[in-house]
Amino acid sequence: MEELDLLKKHWKKEESTFEQVSDKQIYSMIHKTSSSIVKWIFIISIIEFVLWSLLSFFISEGDLIKQFNEYHVEHIMTPVLIIGYVGLAYFFYQFYINYRKISTTDNVQQLINSILRTRKKVYQYVWFNILYAIISSIIVLCVQFNYDPRVIALLNTAEDSSRTFIVYAIYIAVVVVFLAIFAGFIWLFYRLLYGFLLKRLYKNYQELKKIDF
């Protein structure tokens, strides 16, 4: 009887050892995949920035942008551009820091915190881009509204015929619809671009919560 009890104790001890080994293996696998995901988030954000910059460069050669430059509103547009670049630089730095922290951590709780922090920063990055695109579009439209000779002539004609309210109402409605479609397109773009990576990262987070630490 005593020998059986000793055998059971020995078996439980060995079972505990196997569980610990299994947890370590799971942690190692999750750590590796999480580090890879965050690295790809950082790489994709850089590639995205380069592609948008190239697109902006080619657009800047268009007739509409040249006409816009004739308004001489650098005092308005330059701060807007600076805010955009500073915001992007901040998020690039955060993505890099998160990648470094996840790559070097050897603690389950720290890895969980790094995953949550990365997901939070990605969501903030997406909303920053959406809000920045909306606000900058509104600024561009306001500049057009105040400097474009054709728009000014249309407003003067409306004032002469007492139809100013109708013109403003149509203009605002068009702007709202345009911004809604534009924001929806950007949200869908980021949803497809980062959604898959964030789902995998969240799955890793769920698996880490199951580990007894």
MARFI-262287 format. One record per residue: x, y, z of N, C-alpha, C, O in turn; residue in three letters. Coordinates in steps of 0.1 Angstrom, whole numbers, padded with zeros to 4 digits, always signed. Layout:
N
XYZXYZXYZXYZala...
***
This chain:
213
+0008-0012+0000+0000+0000+0000+0009+0012+0000+0006+0022-0007met+0019+0012+0008+0028+0024+0009+0035+0026-0005+0038+0037-0009glu+0039+0014-0011+0046+0015-0024+0036+0021-0034+0041+0028-0043glu+0023+0018-0034+0014+0023-0044+0013+0038-0042+0012+0046-0052leu+0012+0043-0029+0011+0057-0027+0023+0064-0032+0023+0075-0037asp+0035+0058-0030+0047+0064-0034+0048+0065-0050+0052+0075-0056leu+0042+0055-0056+0041+0054-0071+0032+0065-0076+0035+0072-0086leu+0021+0067-0069+0012+0078-0073+0018+0092-0072+0017+0100-0081lys+0025+0094-0061+0032+0106-0059+0042+0109-0069+0043+0120-0075lys+0050+0098-0073+0060+0099-0083+0054+0102-0097+0059+0110-0104his+0042+0096-0099+0035+0098-0112+0030+0112-0113+0032+0119-0124trp+0024+0118-0103+0020+0132-0102+0031+0141-0104+0030+0152-0111lys+0043+0138-0098+0054+0147-0099+0059+0147-0114+0062+0158-0119lys+0059+0135-0120+0064+0135-0134+0054+0142-0143+0057+0148-0153glu+0041+0140-0140+0030+0147-0148+0032+0162-0147+0030+0169-0157glu+0035+0167-0135+0037+0181-0134+0049+0186-0142+0049+0197-0148ser+0060+0178-0142+0071+0181-0150+0068+0182-0165+0073+0191-0172thr+0060+0173-0170+0056+0173-0184+0048+0185-0187+0049+0191-0198phe+0039+0189-0178+0031+0201-0180+0039+0214-0181+0037+0222-0190glu+0050+0215-0173+0059+0226-0173+0066+0227-0186+0068+0237-0192gln+0071+0215-0191+0078+0214-0204+0069+0219-0215+0072+0226-0224val+0056+0214-0215+0046+0217-0225+0044+0232-0225+0043+0238-0236ser+0042+0238-0213+0040+0252-0212+0051+0260-0218+0049+0270-0225asp+0063+0256-0215+0075+0263-0220+0075+0262-0236+0079+0271-0242lys+0072+0250-0241+0072+0249-0255+0061+0258-0262+0063+0264-0272gln+0049+0258-0255+0039+0267-0261+0043+0281-0260+0041+0289-0269ile+0049+0285-0249+0053+0299-0247+0064+0302-0258+0063+0313-0264tyr+0073+0293-0260+0084+0296-0270+0078+0298-0284+0082+0306-0292ser+0068+0289-0288+0062+0290-0301+0054+0303-0302+0055+0310-0312met+0046+0307-0292+0038+0319-0292+0047+0331-0292+0045+0341-0299ile+0058+0331-0285+0068+0341-0285+0074+0344-0299+0075+0355-0303his+0077+0333-0305+0083+0334-0319+0073+0340-0329+0077+0349-0336lys+0061+0334-0329+0051+0339-0338+0047+0354-0335+0045+0361-0345thr+0046+0357-0323+0042+0371-0319+0053+0381-0323+0050+0392-0328ser+0065+0377-0321+0076+0386-0326+0076+0388-0341+0078+0399-0346ser+0073+0377-0348+0073+0377-0363+0061+0386-0367+0063+0394-0377ser+0050+0385-0361+0038+0393-0364+0041+0408-0362+0038+0416-0371ile+0046+0412-0351+0049+0426-0348+0060+0431-0357+0059+0443-0361val+0069+0423-0361+0079+0427-0371+0073+0430-0384+0076+0440-0391lys+0063+0422-0388+0056+0424-0401+0047+0437-0400+0046+0444-0410trp+0042+0439-0389+0034+0452-0387+0043+0464-0389+0039+0473-0396ile+0055+0463-0384+0064+0474-0385+0069+0475-0400+0069+0486-0405phe+0072+0464-0406+0076+0464-0420+0065+0469-0430+0068+0478-0438ile+0053+0464-0428+0042+0468-0436+0039+0483-0435+0036+0490-0444ile+0040+0489-0422+0037+0503-0420+0048+0511-0428+0044+0522-0433ser+0060+0507-0428+0071+0514-0436+0068+0513-0451+0069+0523-0458ile+0065+0501-0456+0062+0500-0470+0050+0508-0474+0050+0515-0484ile+0040+0508-0465+0028+0516-0468+0031+0531-0469+0026+0538-0477glu+0040+0536-0460+0044+0550-0460+0051+0553-0473+0049+0563-0479phe+0060+0544-0477+0068+0546-0489+0058+0547-0501+0060+0556-0510val+0049+0538-0502+0039+0537-0513+0031+0550-0514+0029+0556-0524leu+0026+0554-0502+0018+0566-0502+0026+0579-0505+0021+0588-0512trp+0039+0579-0501+0047+0590-0505+0050+0591-0520+0049+0601-0526ser+0052+0579-0526+0054+0578-0541+0041+0583-0548+0041+0590-0558leu+0029+0578-0543+0017+0582-0549+0014+0597-0548+0010+0603-0557leu+0018+0603-0536+0017+0617-0534+0026+0625-0544+0022+0636-0549ser+0038+0619-0546+0047+0626-0555+0042+0627-0569+0043+0637-0576phe+0036+0615-0574+0031+0615-0588+0018+0624-0589+0016+0630-0599phe+0010+0624-0578-0002+0633-0578+0002+0647-0578-0005+0655-0585ile+0013+0651-0572+0017+0665-0571+0021+0670-0585+0022+0682-0586ser+0023+0661-0594+0026+0666-0608+0014+0669-0616+0015+0674-0627glu+0002+0666-0610-0010+0668-0618-0014+0683-0618-0009+0691-0611gly-0024+0686-0628-0028+0700-0630-0036+0705-0618-0034+0717-0614asp-0043+0697-0611-0051+0701-0599-0042+0706-0588-0044+0716-0582leu-0031+0698-0585-0022+0702-0575-0014+0715-0579-0012+0723-0570ile-0011+0716-0591-0004+0728-0596-0013+0740-0594-0008+0751-0590lys-0025+0738-0597-0035+0749-0596-0036+0753-0581-0037+0764-0577gln-0036+0742-0572-0037+0744-0558-0025+0752-0553-0026+0760-0544phe-0013+0749-0558-0001+0756-0554-0001+0771-0557+0005+0779-0551asn-0009+0774-0567-0010+0788-0571-0018+0797-0560-0017+0809-0561glu-0025+0790-0551-0032+0797-0541-0023+0803-0530-0026+0812-0522tyr-0010+0797-0530+0000+0802-0520-0006+0801-0506-0006+0810-0498his-0009+0788-0502-0014+0786-0489-0005+0777-0481-0009+0768-0473val+0008+0779-0483+0018+0771-0477+0017+0772-0462+0020+0762-0454glu+0013+0784-0457+0012+0786-0442+0001+0777-0436+0001+0775-0424his-0008+0772-0444-0019+0763-0440-0015+0748-0442-0016+0740-0433ile-0009+0745-0454-0007+0731-0457+0006+0726-0451+0007+0714-0447met+0016+0734-0449+0029+0730-0443+0027+0724-0429+0032+0713-0426thr+0020+0731-0420+0018+0725-0407+0010+0712-0407+0013+0703-0399pro+0000+0711-0417-0007+0699-0418+0002+0687-0422+0001+0676-0416val+0011+0690-0431+0020+0679-0436+0030+0675-0424+0033+0664-0422leu+0034+0686-0417+0044+0683-0406+0037+0674-0395+0043+0665-0390ile+0025+0677-0392+0017+0670-0382+0016+0655-0387+0017+0646-0379ile+0013+0653-0400+0012+0640-0405+0025+0632-0404+0024+0620-0400gly+0036+0638-0408+0049+0631-0407+0053+0628-0393+0058+0618-0390tyr+0051+0638-0384+0054+0636-0370+0046+0624-0364+0051+0616-0357val+0033+0624-0367+0024+0613-0362+0029+0600-0367+0029+0590-0360gly+0032+0599-0380+0037+0586-0386+0050+0582-0380+0052+0570-0377leu+0059+0591-0378+0072+0588-0372+0070+0583-0357+0077+0573-0353ala+0060+0588-0350+0058+0584-0337+0053+0569-0337+0058+0561-0329tyr+0044+0566-0346+0039+0552-0346+0049+0542-0351+0050+0531-0347phe+0058+0546-0361+0068+0538-0366+0078+0534-0354+0082+0523-0352phe+0081+0544-0346+0090+0543-0334+0083+0533-0324+0090+0524-0319tyr+0070+0535-0322+0063+0526-0312+0063+0512-0317+0064+0502-0310gln+0060+0510-0330+0060+0496-0336+0074+0490-0334+0075+0478-0331phe+0084+0497-0337+0098+0492-0335+0101+0488-0321+0107+0478-0318tyr+0097+0497-0312+0099+0495-0297+0092+0482-0293+0097+0474-0285ile+0079+0481-0297+0071+0469-0294+0078+0456-0299+0078+0446-0292asn+0083+0457-0311+0090+0445-0317+0102+0442-0309+0105+0430-0306tyr+0110+0452-0305+0122+0449-0296+0118+0443-0283+0125+0434-0278arg+0107+0448-0277+0103+0443-0264+0098+0429-0265+0102+0420-0256lys+0091+0426-0275+0086+0412-0277+0097+0403-0280+0097+0391-0275ile+0107+0407-0288+0118+0398-0292+0127+0395-0280+0132+0384-0279ser+0128+0404-0270+0137+0402-0259+0131+0397-0246+0138+0393-0237thr+0118+0397-0245+0111+0393-0233+0112+0378-0230+0112+0370-0240thr+0113+0374-0218+0113+0360-0215+0103+0357-0204+0105+0347-0196asp+0093+0365-0203+0083+0364-0193+0069+0364-0199+0066+0372-0208asn+0060+0355-0194+0047+0353-0200+0039+0366-0199+0032+0371-0208val+0039+0371-0187+0031+0383-0184+0036+0395-0192+0028+0403-0198gln+0049+0396-0194+0054+0407-0202+0051+0405-0217+0048+0415-0224gln+0050+0393-0221+0046+0390-0235+0032+0394-0237+0028+0400-0248leu+0023+0390-0228+0009+0394-0228+0007+0409-0229+0000+0414-0237ile+0015+0416-0220+0014+0431-0220+0019+0437-0234+0013+0447-0239asn+0029+0431-0239+0035+0436-0252+0025+0434-0263+0023+0442-0272ser+0018+0422-0263+0008+0419-0274-0004+0429-0273-0008+0435-0283ile-0009+0432-0260-0020+0441-0258-0016+0455-0262-0023+0462-0268leu-0003+0459-0259+0002+0472-0262+0003+0474-0277+0000+0484-0283arg+0008+0463-0284+0009+0464-0299-0005+0465-0305-0007+0474-0314thr-0014+0457-0301-0028+0458-0307-0034+0472-0305-0040+0478-0314arg-0032+0478-0293-0037+0491-0290-0030+0502-0299-0037+0510-0304lys-0017+0501-0301-0010+0510-0310-0014+0509-0324-0015+0519-0331lys-0017+0497-0329-0022+0495-0343-0035+0502-0345-0037+0508-0355val-0044+0500-0335-0057+0506-0336-0056+0521-0336-0063+0528-0343tyr-0047+0526-0327-0045+0541-0326-0039+0546-0340-0043+0557-0344gln-0031+0538-0346-0024+0542-0358-0035+0542-0369-0035+0552-0377tyr-0044+0533-0370-0055+0532-0380-0064+0545-0378-0067+0551-0388val-0068+0547-0366-0077+0559-0363-0070+0572-0366-0076+0582-0370trp-0057+0573-0363-0049+0585-0366-0049+0588-0381-0052+0599-0385phe-0047+0577-0389-0047+0579-0404-0061+0583-0409-0062+0591-0418asn-0071+0577-0403-0085+0580-0408-0088+0594-0404-0093+0602-0413ile-0086+0598-0392-0089+0612-0387-0080+0622-0395-0085+0633-0398leu-0068+0619-0397-0059+0628-0404-0063+0630-0418-0063+0641-0423tyr-0068+0619-0425-0072+0620-0439-0085+0629-0439-0087+0637-0449ala-0094+0627-0430-0107+0634-0430-0104+0649-0427-0109+0658-0435ile-0096+0652-0417-0093+0666-0414-0085+0673-0425-0089+0685-0428ile-0075+0667-0430-0068+0673-0441-0076+0675-0454-0075+0684-0461ser-0086+0666-0456-0095+0667-0467-0104+0679-0465-0107+0687-0475ser-0109+0681-0453-0117+0692-0450-0109+0705-0452-0115+0715-0457ile-0097+0705-0448-0088+0717-0449-0087+0720-0464-0088+0732-0468ile-0084+0710-0472-0082+0712-0486-0095+0717-0493-0094+0726-0501val-0106+0712-0489-0119+0717-0495-0122+0731-0490-0127+0739-0498leu-0118+0734-0478-0120+0748-0473-0111+0758-0481-0116+0769-0485cys-0099+0754-0484-0090+0762-0492-0096+0764-0506-0096+0775-0511val-0101+0753-0512-0107+0754-0525-0119+0763-0525-0121+0771-0534gln-0127+0762-0514-0139+0770-0512-0136+0785-0512-0144+0794-0516phe-0124+0789-0506-0121+0803-0504-0111+0808-0515-0110+0821-0516asn-0104+0800-0522-0094+0805-0532-0097+0801-0546-0092+0808-0555tyr-0105+0791-0549-0108+0787-0563-0117+0797-0569-0128+0800-0564asp-0112+0804-0580-0120+0814-0587-0134+0809-0591-0144+0816-0591pro-0135+0796-0595-0147+0791-0600-0157+0790-0589-0169+0793-0591arg-0153+0785-0577-0162+0784-0566-0166+0798-0561-0178+0800-0558val-0157+0807-0561-0160+0821-0557-0170+0827-0566-0180+0834-0562ile-0168+0825-0579-0178+0830-0589-0192+0824-0587-0202+0831-0588ala-0192+0811-0584-0205+0804-0582-0212+0810-0569-0224+0812-0570leu-0204+0813-0559-0210+0819-0547-0215+0833-0549-0226+0837-0544leu-0208+0840-0557-0212+0854-0560-0225+0854-0568-0234+0862-0566asn-0226+0844-0578-0238+0843-0586-0250+0839-0577-0261+0843-0579thr-0247+0830-0567-0258+0826-0558-0263+0837-0549-0274+0838-0546ala-0253+0845-0545-0257+0857-0537-0266+0867-0544-0275+0872-0539glu-0263+0868-0557-0271+0878-0566-0285+0872-0568-0294+0880-0569asp-0286+0859-0568-0299+0853-0570-0306+0848-0557-0316+0841-0558ser-0300+0851-0546-0306+0847-0533-0306+0832-0531-0316+0827-0525ser-0297+0825-0537-0297+0811-0535-0284+0806-0528-0280+0795-0530arg-0279+0814-0519-0267+0811-0512-0268+0799-0503-0260+0790-0503thr-0280+0798-0496-0283+0787-0487-0283+0774-0495-0277+0764-0490phe-0289+0774-0507-0290+0761-0515-0276+0757-0519-0272+0745-0518ile-0267+0766-0523-0254+0763-0527-0246+0757-0516-0239+0747-0517val-0247+0764-0504-0239+0759-0492-0244+0745-0488-0236+0736-0485tyr-0258+0743-0488-0263+0730-0485-0259+0719-0494-0255+0708-0489ala-0259+0722-0507-0254+0712-0516-0239+0709-0514-0235+0697-0515ile-0231+0719-0512-0217+0718-0510-0214+0709-0498-0206+0700-0498tyr-0221+0713-0487-0219+0705-0474-0223+0691-0476-0216+0682-0471ile-0234+0688-0483-0239+0675-0485-0229+0666-0493-0226+0655-0490ala-0224+0673-0503-0214+0666-0512-0201+0663-0504-0196+0652-0505val-0197+0672-0496-0185+0670-0487-0187+0659-0477-0178+0651-0476val-0198+0659-0471-0201+0648-0461-0201+0634-0467-0195+0625-0462val-0208+0633-0479-0208+0620-0486-0194+0616-0490-0191+0605-0489val-0187+0626-0496-0173+0623-0500-0165+0618-0488-0157+0608-0490phe-0165+0625-0477-0157+0621-0466-0161+0608-0460-0153+0600-0455leu-0175+0605-0460-0179+0592-0455-0174+0581-0463-0170+0570-0458ala-0175+0582-0477-0170+0572-0486-0154+0571-0484-0149+0559-0484ile-0148+0582-0483-0133+0582-0482-0129+0575-0469-0119+0567-0469phe-0135+0579-0458-0132+0572-0445-0135+0558-0445-0127+0550-0440ala-0146+0554-0451-0150+0540-0453-0139+0532-0461-0136+0521-0457gly-0135+0538-0471-0124+0531-0479-0111+0529-0471-0105+0519-0472phe-0107+0540-0464-0095+0539-0456-0096+0528-0445-0087+0520-0443ile-0108+0528-0439-0110+0518-0428-0110+0504-0434-0104+0495-0427trp-0116+0502-0445-0116+0489-0451-0102+0485-0455-0098+0473-0454leu-0094+0495-0460-0080+0492-0464-0072+0487-0452-0065+0477-0454phe-0073+0494-0441-0065+0490-0429-0071+0478-0423-0063+0470-0417tyr-0084+0476-0424-0090+0463-0419-0084+0451-0426-0081+0441-0420arg-0083+0452-0439-0077+0441-0447-0062+0440-0445-0056+0429-0444leu-0055+0452-0443-0041+0452-0443-0036+0446-0429-0027+0438-0429leu-0042+0451-0418-0037+0447-0405-0046+0438-0397-0042+0432-0387tyr-0059+0436-0403-0068+0427-0396-0063+0413-0394-0065+0408-0383gly-0058+0407-0404-0053+0393-0403-0042+0392-0392-0042+0383-0384phe-0033+0401-0392-0022+0401-0383-0027+0403-0368-0022+0396-0359leu-0036+0412-0367-0042+0415-0353-0049+0403-0348-0049+0400-0336leu-0056+0396-0357-0064+0384-0353-0054+0373-0348-0057+0366-0338lys-0043+0371-0355-0033+0361-0351-0027+0365-0337-0024+0357-0329arg-0024+0378-0336-0019+0383-0323-0028+0381-0312-0024+0378-0301leu-0041+0383-0314-0051+0381-0304-0052+0367-0300-0054+0363-0289tyr-0051+0358-0310-0052+0343-0308-0040+0339-0299-0041+0331-0290lys-0028+0345-0301-0017+0342-0293-0019+0347-0278-0015+0340-0269asn-0025+0359-0277-0029+0364-0264-0038+0354-0257-0036+0352-0245tyr-0048+0349-0264-0057+0339-0257-0050+0327-0253-0053+0321-0242gln-0041+0322-0261-0033+0310-0257-0024+0313-0245-0023+0304-0237glu-0019+0324-0245-0010+0328-0233-0018+0328-0220-0012+0324-0210leu-0030+0332-0221-0038+0333-0209-0041+0319-0203-0044+0318-0191lys-0040+0309-0211-0043+0295-0206-0031+0290-0199-0032+0280-0192lys-0019+0296-0201-0007+0290-0194-0007+0294-0180-0010+0306-0176ile-0005+0285-0171-0004+0287-0157+0009+0293-0153+0020+0287-0154asp+0009+0306-0150+0022+0313-0146+0021+0321-0133+0030+0327-0129phe
***
